[in-house]
């Protein structure tokens, strides 16, 4: 069984918040649109800036 690092866990949690987890699990990261991927990446960056 494989384990996720902290960054991957945050990415999956963000995908779940935006309702993308099912599609992500079925199609993988390549199955998401650029808009959806950017939304996830943007939320990670925003949270990282808030913790500084």
mmCIF entry with sequence, helices, sheets and N, C-alpha, C, O atoms, coordinates in Angstrom:
data_MODEL
# 
_entry.id   MODEL 
# 
_entity.id                         1 
_entity.type                       polymer 
_entity.pdbx_number_of_molecules   1 
# 
_entity_poly.entity_id                      1 
_entity_poly.type                           'polypeptide(L)' 
_entity_poly.nstd_linkage                   no 
_entity_poly.nstd_monomer                   no 
_entity_poly.pdbx_seq_one_letter_code       
;(UNK)(UNK)(UNK)(UNK)(UNK)(UNK)(UNK)(UNK)(UNK)(UNK)(UNK)(UNK)(UNK)(UNK)(UNK)(UNK)
(UNK)(UNK)(UNK)(UNK)(UNK)(UNK)(UNK)(UNK)(UNK)(UNK)(UNK)(UNK)(UNK)(UNK)(UNK)(UNK)
(UNK)(UNK)(UNK)(UNK)(UNK)(UNK)(UNK)(UNK)(UNK)(UNK)(UNK)(UNK)(UNK)(UNK)(UNK)(UNK)
(UNK)(UNK)(UNK)(UNK)
;
_entity_poly.pdbx_seq_one_letter_code_can   XXXXXXXXXXXXXXXXXXXXXXXXXXXXXXXXXXXXXXXXXXXXXXXXXXXX 
_entity_poly.pdbx_strand_id                 A 
# 
loop_
_entity_poly_seq.entity_id 
_entity_poly_seq.num 
_entity_poly_seq.mon_id 
_entity_poly_seq.hetero 
1 1  UNK n 
1 2  UNK n 
1 3  UNK n 
1 4  UNK n 
1 5  UNK n 
1 6  UNK n 
1 7  UNK n 
1 8  UNK n 
1 9  UNK n 
1 10 UNK n 
1 11 UNK n 
1 12 UNK n 
1 13 UNK n 
1 14 UNK n 
1 15 UNK n 
1 16 UNK n 
1 17 UNK n 
1 18 UNK n 
1 19 UNK n 
1 20 UNK n 
1 21 UNK n 
1 22 UNK n 
1 23 UNK n 
1 24 UNK n 
1 25 UNK n 
1 26 UNK n 
1 27 UNK n 
1 28 UNK n 
1 29 UNK n 
1 30 UNK n 
1 31 UNK n 
1 32 UNK n 
1 33 UNK n 
1 34 UNK n 
1 35 UNK n 
1 36 UNK n 
1 37 UNK n 
1 38 UNK n 
1 39 UNK n 
1 40 UNK n 
1 41 UNK n 
1 42 UNK n 
1 43 UNK n 
1 44 UNK n 
1 45 UNK n 
1 46 UNK n 
1 47 UNK n 
1 48 UNK n 
1 49 UNK n 
1 50 UNK n 
1 51 UNK n 
1 52 UNK n 
# 
_struct_asym.id          A 
_struct_asym.entity_id   1 
# 
loop_
_struct_conf.conf_type_id 
_struct_conf.id 
_struct_conf.pdbx_PDB_helix_id 
_struct_conf.beg_label_comp_id 
_struct_conf.beg_label_asym_id 
_struct_conf.beg_label_seq_id 
_struct_conf.pdbx_beg_PDB_ins_code 
_struct_conf.end_label_comp_id 
_struct_conf.end_label_asym_id 
_struct_conf.end_label_seq_id 
_struct_conf.pdbx_end_PDB_ins_code 
_struct_conf.beg_auth_comp_id 
_struct_conf.beg_auth_asym_id 
_struct_conf.beg_auth_seq_id 
_struct_conf.end_auth_comp_id 
_struct_conf.end_auth_asym_id 
_struct_conf.end_auth_seq_id 
_struct_conf.pdbx_PDB_helix_class 
_struct_conf.details 
_struct_conf.pdbx_PDB_helix_length 
HELX_P HELX_P1 AA1 UNK A 6  ? UNK A 17 ? UNK A 6  UNK A 17 1 ? 12 
HELX_P HELX_P2 AA2 UNK A 21 ? UNK A 27 ? UNK A 21 UNK A 27 1 ? 7  
HELX_P HELX_P3 AA3 UNK A 29 ? UNK A 31 ? UNK A 29 UNK A 31 5 ? 3  
HELX_P HELX_P4 AA4 UNK A 34 ? UNK A 51 ? UNK A 34 UNK A 51 1 ? 18 
# 
_struct_conf_type.id          HELX_P 
_struct_conf_type.criteria    ? 
_struct_conf_type.reference   ? 
# 
loop_
_atom_site.group_PDB 
_atom_site.id 
_atom_site.type_symbol 
_atom_site.label_atom_id 
_atom_site.label_alt_id 
_atom_site.label_comp_id 
_atom_site.label_asym_id 
_atom_site.label_entity_id 
_atom_site.label_seq_id 
_atom_site.pdbx_PDB_ins_code 
_atom_site.Cartn_x 
_atom_site.Cartn_y 
_atom_site.Cartn_z 
_atom_site.occupancy 
_atom_site.B_iso_or_equiv 
_atom_site.pdbx_formal_charge 
_atom_site.auth_seq_id 
_atom_site.auth_comp_id 
_atom_site.auth_asym_id 
_atom_site.auth_atom_id 
_atom_site.pdbx_PDB_model_num 
ATOM 1   N N  . UNK A 1 1  ? 0.850   -1.185 0.000   1.00 0.00 ? 1  UNK A N  1 
ATOM 2   C CA . UNK A 1 1  ? 0.000   0.000  0.000   1.00 0.00 ? 1  UNK A CA 1 
ATOM 3   C C  . UNK A 1 1  ? 0.891   1.242  0.000   1.00 0.00 ? 1  UNK A C  1 
ATOM 4   O O  . UNK A 1 1  ? 1.922   1.261  0.672   1.00 0.00 ? 1  UNK A O  1 
ATOM 5   N N  . UNK A 1 2  ? 0.509   2.263  -0.736  1.00 0.00 ? 2  UNK A N  1 
ATOM 6   C CA . UNK A 1 2  ? 1.311   3.482  -0.814  1.00 0.00 ? 2  UNK A CA 1 
ATOM 7   C C  . UNK A 1 2  ? 0.727   4.562  0.073   1.00 0.00 ? 2  UNK A C  1 
ATOM 8   O O  . UNK A 1 2  ? -0.463  4.552  0.388   1.00 0.00 ? 2  UNK A O  1 
ATOM 9   N N  . UNK A 1 3  ? 1.570   5.482  0.466   1.00 0.00 ? 3  UNK A N  1 
ATOM 10  C CA . UNK A 1 3  ? 1.159   6.574  1.347   1.00 0.00 ? 3  UNK A CA 1 
ATOM 11  C C  . UNK A 1 3  ? 1.369   7.897  0.643   1.00 0.00 ? 3  UNK A C  1 
ATOM 12  O O  . UNK A 1 3  ? 2.268   8.044  -0.184  1.00 0.00 ? 3  UNK A O  1 
ATOM 13  N N  . UNK A 1 4  ? 0.531   8.853  0.982   1.00 0.00 ? 4  UNK A N  1 
ATOM 14  C CA . UNK A 1 4  ? 0.619   10.180 0.390   1.00 0.00 ? 4  UNK A CA 1 
ATOM 15  C C  . UNK A 1 4  ? 1.432   11.097 1.292   1.00 0.00 ? 4  UNK A C  1 
ATOM 16  O O  . UNK A 1 4  ? 1.327   11.033 2.517   1.00 0.00 ? 4  UNK A O  1 
ATOM 17  N N  . UNK A 1 5  ? 2.246   11.953 0.674   1.00 0.00 ? 5  UNK A N  1 
ATOM 18  C CA . UNK A 1 5  ? 2.944   12.956 1.462   1.00 0.00 ? 5  UNK A CA 1 
ATOM 19  C C  . UNK A 1 5  ? 1.958   14.079 1.808   1.00 0.00 ? 5  UNK A C  1 
ATOM 20  O O  . UNK A 1 5  ? 0.826   14.084 1.325   1.00 0.00 ? 5  UNK A O  1 
ATOM 21  N N  . UNK A 1 6  ? 2.379   15.003 2.621   1.00 0.00 ? 6  UNK A N  1 
ATOM 22  C CA . UNK A 1 6  ? 1.478   16.060 3.105   1.00 0.00 ? 6  UNK A CA 1 
ATOM 23  C C  . UNK A 1 6  ? 0.931   16.921 1.971   1.00 0.00 ? 6  UNK A C  1 
ATOM 24  O O  . UNK A 1 6  ? -0.241  17.298 1.992   1.00 0.00 ? 6  UNK A O  1 
ATOM 25  N N  . UNK A 1 7  ? 1.762   17.234 0.988   1.00 0.00 ? 7  UNK A N  1 
ATOM 26  C CA . UNK A 1 7  ? 1.309   18.068 -0.135  1.00 0.00 ? 7  UNK A CA 1 
ATOM 27  C C  . UNK A 1 7  ? 0.211   17.356 -0.928  1.00 0.00 ? 7  UNK A C  1 
ATOM 28  O O  . UNK A 1 7  ? -0.793  17.970 -1.291  1.00 0.00 ? 7  UNK A O  1 
ATOM 29  N N  . UNK A 1 8  ? 0.401   16.075 -1.192  1.00 0.00 ? 8  UNK A N  1 
ATOM 30  C CA . UNK A 1 8  ? -0.601  15.305 -1.927  1.00 0.00 ? 8  UNK A CA 1 
ATOM 31  C C  . UNK A 1 8  ? -1.904  15.225 -1.142  1.00 0.00 ? 8  UNK A C  1 
ATOM 32  O O  . UNK A 1 8  ? -2.987  15.291 -1.724  1.00 0.00 ? 8  UNK A O  1 
ATOM 33  N N  . UNK A 1 9  ? -1.804  15.084 0.170   1.00 0.00 ? 9  UNK A N  1 
ATOM 34  C CA . UNK A 1 9  ? -3.012  15.053 0.998   1.00 0.00 ? 9  UNK A CA 1 
ATOM 35  C C  . UNK A 1 9  ? -3.776  16.365 0.884   1.00 0.00 ? 9  UNK A C  1 
ATOM 36  O O  . UNK A 1 9  ? -5.003  16.375 0.793   1.00 0.00 ? 9  UNK A O  1 
ATOM 37  N N  . UNK A 1 10 ? -3.032  17.481 0.890   1.00 0.00 ? 10 UNK A N  1 
ATOM 38  C CA . UNK A 1 10 ? -3.687  18.789 0.761   1.00 0.00 ? 10 UNK A CA 1 
ATOM 39  C C  . UNK A 1 10 ? -4.342  18.947 -0.608  1.00 0.00 ? 10 UNK A C  1 
ATOM 40  O O  . UNK A 1 10 ? -5.414  19.543 -0.713  1.00 0.00 ? 10 UNK A O  1 
ATOM 41  N N  . UNK A 1 11 ? -3.708  18.420 -1.661  1.00 0.00 ? 11 UNK A N  1 
ATOM 42  C CA . UNK A 1 11 ? -4.275  18.502 -3.004  1.00 0.00 ? 11 UNK A CA 1 
ATOM 43  C C  . UNK A 1 11 ? -5.585  17.721 -3.090  1.00 0.00 ? 11 UNK A C  1 
ATOM 44  O O  . UNK A 1 11 ? -6.568  18.207 -3.648  1.00 0.00 ? 11 UNK A O  1 
ATOM 45  N N  . UNK A 1 12 ? -5.591  16.523 -2.541  1.00 0.00 ? 12 UNK A N  1 
ATOM 46  C CA . UNK A 1 12 ? -6.816  15.717 -2.560  1.00 0.00 ? 12 UNK A CA 1 
ATOM 47  C C  . UNK A 1 12 ? -7.913  16.356 -1.711  1.00 0.00 ? 12 UNK A C  1 
ATOM 48  O O  . UNK A 1 12 ? -9.089  16.300 -2.071  1.00 0.00 ? 12 UNK A O  1 
ATOM 49  N N  . UNK A 1 13 ? -7.535  16.959 -0.590  1.00 0.00 ? 13 UNK A N  1 
ATOM 50  C CA . UNK A 1 13 ? -8.524  17.634 0.254   1.00 0.00 ? 13 UNK A CA 1 
ATOM 51  C C  . UNK A 1 13 ? -9.122  18.822 -0.485  1.00 0.00 ? 13 UNK A C  1 
ATOM 52  O O  . UNK A 1 13 ? -10.326 19.059 -0.393  1.00 0.00 ? 13 UNK A O  1 
ATOM 53  N N  . UNK A 1 14 ? -8.306  19.573 -1.215  1.00 0.00 ? 14 UNK A N  1 
ATOM 54  C CA . UNK A 1 14 ? -8.810  20.708 -1.999  1.00 0.00 ? 14 UNK A CA 1 
ATOM 55  C C  . UNK A 1 14 ? -9.736  20.216 -3.111  1.00 0.00 ? 14 UNK A C  1 
ATOM 56  O O  . UNK A 1 14 ? -10.773 20.826 -3.370  1.00 0.00 ? 14 UNK A O  1 
ATOM 57  N N  . UNK A 1 15 ? -9.369  19.127 -3.760  1.00 0.00 ? 15 UNK A N  1 
ATOM 58  C CA . UNK A 1 15 ? -10.221 18.554 -4.804  1.00 0.00 ? 15 UNK A CA 1 
ATOM 59  C C  . UNK A 1 15 ? -11.573 18.156 -4.232  1.00 0.00 ? 15 UNK A C  1 
ATOM 60  O O  . UNK A 1 15 ? -12.605 18.342 -4.878  1.00 0.00 ? 15 UNK A O  1 
ATOM 61  N N  . UNK A 1 16 ? -11.570 17.616 -3.041  1.00 0.00 ? 16 UNK A N  1 
ATOM 62  C CA . UNK A 1 16 ? -12.827 17.225 -2.394  1.00 0.00 ? 16 UNK A CA 1 
ATOM 63  C C  . UNK A 1 16 ? -13.677 18.457 -2.080  1.00 0.00 ? 16 UNK A C  1 
ATOM 64  O O  . UNK A 1 16 ? -14.894 18.430 -2.258  1.00 0.00 ? 16 UNK A O  1 
ATOM 65  N N  . UNK A 1 17 ? -13.042 19.539 -1.615  1.00 0.00 ? 17 UNK A N  1 
ATOM 66  C CA . UNK A 1 17 ? -13.785 20.774 -1.309  1.00 0.00 ? 17 UNK A CA 1 
ATOM 67  C C  . UNK A 1 17 ? -14.498 21.317 -2.544  1.00 0.00 ? 17 UNK A C  1 
ATOM 68  O O  . UNK A 1 17 ? -15.595 21.865 -2.437  1.00 0.00 ? 17 UNK A O  1 
ATOM 69  N N  . UNK A 1 18 ? -13.882 21.169 -3.707  1.00 0.00 ? 18 UNK A N  1 
ATOM 70  C CA . UNK A 1 18 ? -14.476 21.683 -4.945  1.00 0.00 ? 18 UNK A CA 1 
ATOM 71  C C  . UNK A 1 18 ? -15.338 20.655 -5.670  1.00 0.00 ? 18 UNK A C  1 
ATOM 72  O O  . UNK A 1 18 ? -15.801 20.908 -6.782  1.00 0.00 ? 18 UNK A O  1 
ATOM 73  N N  . UNK A 1 19 ? -15.554 19.508 -5.052  1.00 0.00 ? 19 UNK A N  1 
ATOM 74  C CA . UNK A 1 19 ? -16.412 18.485 -5.653  1.00 0.00 ? 19 UNK A CA 1 
ATOM 75  C C  . UNK A 1 19 ? -15.771 17.759 -6.821  1.00 0.00 ? 19 UNK A C  1 
ATOM 76  O O  . UNK A 1 19 ? -16.475 17.276 -7.707  1.00 0.00 ? 19 UNK A O  1 
ATOM 77  N N  . UNK A 1 20 ? -14.456 17.673 -6.837  1.00 0.00 ? 20 UNK A N  1 
ATOM 78  C CA . UNK A 1 20 ? -13.738 17.062 -7.952  1.00 0.00 ? 20 UNK A CA 1 
ATOM 79  C C  . UNK A 1 20 ? -13.129 15.706 -7.603  1.00 0.00 ? 20 UNK A C  1 
ATOM 80  O O  . UNK A 1 20 ? -12.485 15.082 -8.446  1.00 0.00 ? 20 UNK A O  1 
ATOM 81  N N  . UNK A 1 21 ? -13.322 15.256 -6.394  1.00 0.00 ? 21 UNK A N  1 
ATOM 82  C CA . UNK A 1 21 ? -12.647 14.041 -5.934  1.00 0.00 ? 21 UNK A CA 1 
ATOM 83  C C  . UNK A 1 21 ? -13.061 12.812 -6.737  1.00 0.00 ? 21 UNK A C  1 
ATOM 84  O O  . UNK A 1 21 ? -12.203 12.004 -7.095  1.00 0.00 ? 21 UNK A O  1 
ATOM 85  N N  . UNK A 1 22 ? -14.340 12.648 -7.028  1.00 0.00 ? 22 UNK A N  1 
ATOM 86  C CA . UNK A 1 22 ? -14.808 11.479 -7.779  1.00 0.00 ? 22 UNK A CA 1 
ATOM 87  C C  . UNK A 1 22 ? -14.166 11.431 -9.160  1.00 0.00 ? 22 UNK A C  1 
ATOM 88  O O  . UNK A 1 22 ? -13.669 10.385 -9.579  1.00 0.00 ? 22 UNK A O  1 
ATOM 89  N N  . UNK A 1 23 ? -14.175 12.559 -9.868  1.00 0.00 ? 23 UNK A N  1 
ATOM 90  C CA . UNK A 1 23 ? -13.579 12.606 -11.202 1.00 0.00 ? 23 UNK A CA 1 
ATOM 91  C C  . UNK A 1 23 ? -12.070 12.361 -11.111 1.00 0.00 ? 23 UNK A C  1 
ATOM 92  O O  . UNK A 1 23 ? -11.489 11.689 -11.963 1.00 0.00 ? 23 UNK A O  1 
ATOM 93  N N  . UNK A 1 24 ? -11.456 12.904 -10.087 1.00 0.00 ? 24 UNK A N  1 
ATOM 94  C CA . UNK A 1 24 ? -10.021 12.728 -9.890  1.00 0.00 ? 24 UNK A CA 1 
ATOM 95  C C  . UNK A 1 24 ? -9.678  11.261 -9.671  1.00 0.00 ? 24 UNK A C  1 
ATOM 96  O O  . UNK A 1 24 ? -8.704  10.763 -10.236 1.00 0.00 ? 24 UNK A O  1 
ATOM 97  N N  . UNK A 1 25 ? -10.459 10.570 -8.865  1.00 0.00 ? 25 UNK A N  1 
ATOM 98  C CA . UNK A 1 25 ? -10.204 9.160  -8.599  1.00 0.00 ? 25 UNK A CA 1 
ATOM 99  C C  . UNK A 1 25 ? -10.448 8.294  -9.832  1.00 0.00 ? 25 UNK A C  1 
ATOM 100 O O  . UNK A 1 25 ? -9.773  7.282  -10.020 1.00 0.00 ? 25 UNK A O  1 
ATOM 101 N N  . UNK A 1 26 ? -11.406 8.684  -10.674 1.00 0.00 ? 26 UNK A N  1 
ATOM 102 C CA . UNK A 1 26 ? -11.722 7.910  -11.871 1.00 0.00 ? 26 UNK A CA 1 
ATOM 103 C C  . UNK A 1 26 ? -10.739 8.170  -13.007 1.00 0.00 ? 26 UNK A C  1 
ATOM 104 O O  . UNK A 1 26 ? -10.289 7.234  -13.668 1.00 0.00 ? 26 UNK A O  1 
ATOM 105 N N  . UNK A 1 27 ? -10.403 9.446  -13.238 1.00 0.00 ? 27 UNK A N  1 
ATOM 106 C CA . UNK A 1 27 ? -9.627  9.813  -14.418 1.00 0.00 ? 27 UNK A CA 1 
ATOM 107 C C  . UNK A 1 27 ? -8.196  10.245 -14.114 1.00 0.00 ? 27 UNK A C  1 
ATOM 108 O O  . UNK A 1 27 ? -7.372  10.330 -15.025 1.00 0.00 ? 27 UNK A O  1 
ATOM 109 N N  . UNK A 1 28 ? -7.893  10.517 -12.856 1.00 0.00 ? 28 UNK A N  1 
ATOM 110 C CA . UNK A 1 28 ? -6.560  10.981 -12.497 1.00 0.00 ? 28 UNK A CA 1 
ATOM 111 C C  . UNK A 1 28 ? -6.435  12.486 -12.706 1.00 0.00 ? 28 UNK A C  1 
ATOM 112 O O  . UNK A 1 28 ? -7.381  13.149 -13.129 1.00 0.00 ? 28 UNK A O  1 
ATOM 113 N N  . UNK A 1 29 ? -5.247  13.012 -12.402 1.00 0.00 ? 29 UNK A N  1 
ATOM 114 C CA . UNK A 1 29 ? -5.033  14.454 -12.504 1.00 0.00 ? 29 UNK A CA 1 
ATOM 115 C C  . UNK A 1 29 ? -5.162  14.944 -13.936 1.00 0.00 ? 29 UNK A C  1 
ATOM 116 O O  . UNK A 1 29 ? -5.570  16.084 -14.159 1.00 0.00 ? 29 UNK A O  1 
ATOM 117 N N  . UNK A 1 30 ? -4.824  14.110 -14.911 1.00 0.00 ? 30 UNK A N  1 
ATOM 118 C CA . UNK A 1 30 ? -4.907  14.514 -16.314 1.00 0.00 ? 30 UNK A CA 1 
ATOM 119 C C  . UNK A 1 30 ? -6.360  14.682 -16.764 1.00 0.00 ? 30 UNK A C  1 
ATOM 120 O O  . UNK A 1 30 ? -6.614  15.324 -17.783 1.00 0.00 ? 30 UNK A O  1 
ATOM 121 N N  . UNK A 1 31 ? -7.304  14.125 -16.031 1.00 0.00 ? 31 UNK A N  1 
ATOM 122 C CA . UNK A 1 31 ? -8.708  14.229 -16.382 1.00 0.00 ? 31 UNK A CA 1 
ATOM 123 C C  . UNK A 1 31 ? -9.345  15.541 -15.955 1.00 0.00 ? 31 UNK A C  1 
ATOM 124 O O  . UNK A 1 31 ? -10.485 15.819 -16.326 1.00 0.00 ? 31 UNK A O  1 
ATOM 125 N N  . UNK A 1 32 ? -8.640  16.344 -15.189 1.00 0.00 ? 32 UNK A N  1 
ATOM 126 C CA . UNK A 1 32 ? -9.172  17.631 -14.748 1.00 0.00 ? 32 UNK A CA 1 
ATOM 127 C C  . UNK A 1 32 ? -8.854  18.706 -15.774 1.00 0.00 ? 32 UNK A C  1 
ATOM 128 O O  . UNK A 1 32 ? -7.829  18.654 -16.453 1.00 0.00 ? 32 UNK A O  1 
ATOM 129 N N  . UNK A 1 33 ? -9.742  19.673 -15.874 1.00 0.00 ? 33 UNK A N  1 
ATOM 130 C CA . UNK A 1 33 ? -9.487  20.787 -16.778 1.00 0.00 ? 33 UNK A CA 1 
ATOM 131 C C  . UNK A 1 33 ? -8.430  21.709 -16.176 1.00 0.00 ? 33 UNK A C  1 
ATOM 132 O O  . UNK A 1 33 ? -8.122  21.627 -14.987 1.00 0.00 ? 33 UNK A O  1 
ATOM 133 N N  . UNK A 1 34 ? -7.889  22.573 -17.002 1.00 0.00 ? 34 UNK A N  1 
ATOM 134 C CA . UNK A 1 34 ? -6.894  23.536 -16.522 1.00 0.00 ? 34 UNK A CA 1 
ATOM 135 C C  . UNK A 1 34 ? -7.516  24.450 -15.469 1.00 0.00 ? 34 UNK A C  1 
ATOM 136 O O  . UNK A 1 34 ? -6.852  24.832 -14.505 1.00 0.00 ? 34 UNK A O  1 
ATOM 137 N N  . UNK A 1 35 ? -8.778  24.796 -15.649 1.00 0.00 ? 35 UNK A N  1 
ATOM 138 C CA . UNK A 1 35 ? -9.474  25.648 -14.697 1.00 0.00 ? 35 UNK A CA 1 
ATOM 139 C C  . UNK A 1 35 ? -9.575  24.967 -13.329 1.00 0.00 ? 35 UNK A C  1 
ATOM 140 O O  . UNK A 1 35 ? -9.312  25.586 -12.298 1.00 0.00 ? 35 UNK A O  1 
ATOM 141 N N  . UNK A 1 36 ? -9.957  23.692 -13.333 1.00 0.00 ? 36 UNK A N  1 
ATOM 142 C CA . UNK A 1 36 ? -10.080 22.955 -12.073 1.00 0.00 ? 36 UNK A CA 1 
ATOM 143 C C  . UNK A 1 36 ? -8.722  22.762 -11.402 1.00 0.00 ? 36 UNK A C  1 
ATOM 144 O O  . UNK A 1 36 ? -8.603  22.909 -10.185 1.00 0.00 ? 36 UNK A O  1 
ATOM 145 N N  . UNK A 1 37 ? -7.701  22.434 -12.191 1.00 0.00 ? 37 UNK A N  1 
ATOM 146 C CA . UNK A 1 37 ? -6.356  22.274 -11.632 1.00 0.00 ? 37 UNK A CA 1 
ATOM 147 C C  . UNK A 1 37 ? -5.856  23.584 -11.042 1.00 0.00 ? 37 UNK A C  1 
ATOM 148 O O  . UNK A 1 37 ? -5.235  23.597 -9.980  1.00 0.00 ? 37 UNK A O  1 
ATOM 149 N N  . UNK A 1 38 ? -6.128  24.679 -11.730 1.00 0.00 ? 38 UNK A N  1 
ATOM 150 C CA . UNK A 1 38 ? -5.725  25.991 -11.230 1.00 0.00 ? 38 UNK A CA 1 
ATOM 151 C C  . UNK A 1 38 ? -6.446  26.364 -9.957  1.00 0.00 ? 38 UNK A C  1 
ATOM 152 O O  . UNK A 1 38 ? -5.872  26.993 -9.068  1.00 0.00 ? 38 UNK A O  1 
ATOM 153 N N  . UNK A 1 39 ? -7.699  25.979 -9.868  1.00 0.00 ? 39 UNK A N  1 
ATOM 154 C CA . UNK A 1 39 ? -8.470  26.244 -8.657  1.00 0.00 ? 39 UNK A CA 1 
ATOM 155 C C  . UNK A 1 39 ? -7.854  25.524 -7.460  1.00 0.00 ? 39 UNK A C  1 
ATOM 156 O O  . UNK A 1 39 ? -7.742  26.092 -6.374  1.00 0.00 ? 39 UNK A O  1 
ATOM 157 N N  . UNK A 1 40 ? -7.459  24.274 -7.668  1.00 0.00 ? 40 UNK A N  1 
ATOM 158 C CA . UNK A 1 40 ? -6.824  23.498 -6.600  1.00 0.00 ? 40 UNK A CA 1 
ATOM 159 C C  . UNK A 1 40 ? -5.474  24.107 -6.239  1.00 0.00 ? 40 UNK A C  1 
ATOM 160 O O  . UNK A 1 40 ? -5.178  24.311 -5.062  1.00 0.00 ? 40 UNK A O  1 
ATOM 161 N N  . UNK A 1 41 ? -4.662  24.396 -7.241  1.00 0.00 ? 41 UNK A N  1 
ATOM 162 C CA . UNK A 1 41 ? -3.348  24.989 -6.987  1.00 0.00 ? 41 UNK A CA 1 
ATOM 163 C C  . UNK A 1 41 ? -3.446  26.339 -6.309  1.00 0.00 ? 41 UNK A C  1 
ATOM 164 O O  . UNK A 1 41 ? -2.654  26.657 -5.422  1.00 0.00 ? 41 UNK A O  1 
ATOM 165 N N  . UNK A 1 42 ? -4.417  27.133 -6.727  1.00 0.00 ? 42 UNK A N  1 
ATOM 166 C CA . UNK A 1 42 ? -4.608  28.440 -6.112  1.00 0.00 ? 42 UNK A CA 1 
ATOM 167 C C  . UNK A 1 42 ? -5.006  28.343 -4.660  1.00 0.00 ? 42 UNK A C  1 
ATOM 168 O O  . UNK A 1 42 ? -4.567  29.148 -3.838  1.00 0.00 ? 42 UNK A O  1 
ATOM 169 N N  . UNK A 1 43 ? -5.835  27.362 -4.332  1.00 0.00 ? 43 UNK A N  1 
ATOM 170 C CA . UNK A 1 43 ? -6.240  27.219 -2.936  1.00 0.00 ? 43 UNK A CA 1 
ATOM 171 C C  . UNK A 1 43 ? -5.070  26.764 -2.074  1.00 0.00 ? 43 UNK A C  1 
ATOM 172 O O  . UNK A 1 43 ? -4.982  27.138 -0.904  1.00 0.00 ? 43 UNK A O  1 
ATOM 173 N N  . UNK A 1 44 ? -4.163  25.956 -2.641  1.00 0.00 ? 44 UNK A N  1 
ATOM 174 C CA . UNK A 1 44 ? -2.981  25.531 -1.888  1.00 0.00 ? 44 UNK A CA 1 
ATOM 175 C C  . UNK A 1 44 ? -2.056  26.706 -1.645  1.00 0.00 ? 44 UNK A C  1 
ATOM 176 O O  . UNK A 1 44 ? -1.495  26.850 -0.559  1.00 0.00 ? 44 UNK A O  1 
ATOM 177 N N  . UNK A 1 45 ? -1.897  27.545 -2.653  1.00 0.00 ? 45 UNK A N  1 
ATOM 178 C CA . UNK A 1 45 ? -1.020  28.711 -2.515  1.00 0.00 ? 45 UNK A CA 1 
ATOM 179 C C  . UNK A 1 45 ? -1.597  29.694 -1.496  1.00 0.00 ? 45 UNK A C  1 
ATOM 180 O O  . UNK A 1 45 ? -0.864  30.248 -0.676  1.00 0.00 ? 45 UNK A O  1 
ATOM 181 N N  . UNK A 1 46 ? -2.885  29.901 -1.551  1.00 0.00 ? 46 UNK A N  1 
ATOM 182 C CA . UNK A 1 46 ? -3.550  30.820 -0.622  1.00 0.00 ? 46 UNK A CA 1 
ATOM 183 C C  . UNK A 1 46 ? -3.369  30.350 0.825   1.00 0.00 ? 46 UNK A C  1 
ATOM 184 O O  . UNK A 1 46 ? -3.057  31.147 1.710   1.00 0.00 ? 46 UNK A O  1 
ATOM 185 N N  . UNK A 1 47 ? -3.567  29.064 1.054   1.00 0.00 ? 47 UNK A N  1 
ATOM 186 C CA . UNK A 1 47 ? -3.414  28.525 2.409   1.00 0.00 ? 47 UNK A CA 1 
ATOM 187 C C  . UNK A 1 47 ? -1.962  28.624 2.859   1.00 0.00 ? 47 UNK A C  1 
ATOM 188 O O  . UNK A 1 47 ? -1.695  28.891 4.030   1.00 0.00 ? 47 UNK A O  1 
ATOM 189 N N  . UNK A 1 48 ? -1.015  28.412 1.934   1.00 0.00 ? 48 UNK A N  1 
ATOM 190 C CA . UNK A 1 48 ? 0.393   28.493 2.287   1.00 0.00 ? 48 UNK A CA 1 
ATOM 191 C C  . UNK A 1 48 ? 0.764   29.928 2.675   1.00 0.00 ? 48 UNK A C  1 
ATOM 192 O O  . UNK A 1 48 ? 1.516   30.138 3.627   1.00 0.00 ? 48 UNK A O  1 
ATOM 193 N N  . UNK A 1 49 ? 0.245   30.902 1.949   1.00 0.00 ? 49 UNK A N  1 
ATOM 194 C CA . UNK A 1 49 ? 0.537   32.308 2.260   1.00 0.00 ? 49 UNK A CA 1 
ATOM 195 C C  . UNK A 1 49 ? -0.066  32.724 3.596   1.00 0.00 ? 49 UNK A C  1 
ATOM 196 O O  . UNK A 1 49 ? 0.516   33.540 4.311   1.00 0.00 ? 49 UNK A O  1 
ATOM 197 N N  . UNK A 1 50 ? -1.223  32.174 3.936   1.00 0.00 ? 50 UNK A N  1 
ATOM 198 C CA . UNK A 1 50 ? -1.870  32.518 5.196   1.00 0.00 ? 50 UNK A CA 1 
ATOM 199 C C  . UNK A 1 50 ? -1.098  31.989 6.393   1.00 0.00 ? 50 UNK A C  1 
ATOM 200 O O  . UNK A 1 50 ? -1.162  32.569 7.477   1.00 0.00 ? 50 UNK A O  1 
ATOM 201 N N  . UNK A 1 51 ? -0.367  30.890 6.209   1.00 0.00 ? 51 UNK A N  1 
ATOM 202 C CA . UNK A 1 51 ? 0.374   30.303 7.328   1.00 0.00 ? 51 UNK A CA 1 
ATOM 203 C C  . UNK A 1 51 ? 1.702   31.001 7.569   1.00 0.00 ? 51 UNK A C  1 
ATOM 204 O O  . UNK A 1 51 ? 2.339   30.754 8.593   1.00 0.00 ? 51 UNK A O  1 
ATOM 205 N N  . UNK A 1 52 ? 2.134   31.853 6.675   1.00 0.00 ? 52 UNK A N  1 
ATOM 206 C CA . UNK A 1 52 ? 3.415   32.542 6.853   1.00 0.00 ? 52 UNK A CA 1 
ATOM 207 C C  . UNK A 1 52 ? 3.322   33.623 7.866   1.00 0.00 ? 52 UNK A C  1 
ATOM 208 O O  . UNK A 1 52 ? 4.312   34.302 8.137   1.00 0.00 ? 52 UNK A O  1 
# 
